[in-house]
Amino acid sequence: HGHALPAVAACGHLLRGGVRLKVCISVGHGKSAGGGYDSGAVGGGFHEFRIARKIGFYIAEALKNYDCDTVLINYDADMYLTDRIAYVNRENFDLAAEIHLNAGGGTGSEVYYKHADGGGKKLAAKISAGIAKTFSLRDRGAKTKLNSAGGDYFGFVRSVGCRSLLIETVFIDSSSDRKNVESESGQKSAASRLPRR
């Protein structure tokens, strides 16, 4: 009691007059453009995709207890990025969140949102703060990243029609970050121990 996962906070944030919300949890990486395996970032022998798929699974499982119709995609590395985007846009979701692990030598959590979406910024900030609090990590906060054309850099954020987030849970190449999600219990915590908004 008193804890919820990022997408649960999202459901509370988006709830409109008791309408059940459609939420898509997408696992980042897994399938390359050429059809092979895409591990995503690697750290300490761990693959980003393999940890992200478990966190995504636990998010989807926990959401079954809330007023959200939740679909988990790419758990089996069967959808390339463009396939994931097309699926979300075809199915008319209220929110889509893609699960990742960060890399590049930093520490902490951060969540990317559509640069013109004020509500998405607030939601992204709450999710990032929740992950950081769960693991006592730095909260890098809600972020945007733009391409040279001034659009959102990440395809999942840019090309998904509904509110979309890219959740960078922890840094896979930082052992102090990664140890929090190497175990099943840590993966569950990443998914389910975020405070309610």
Disulfide bonds with the S-S distance in Angstrom:
Cys11-Cys68 1.52
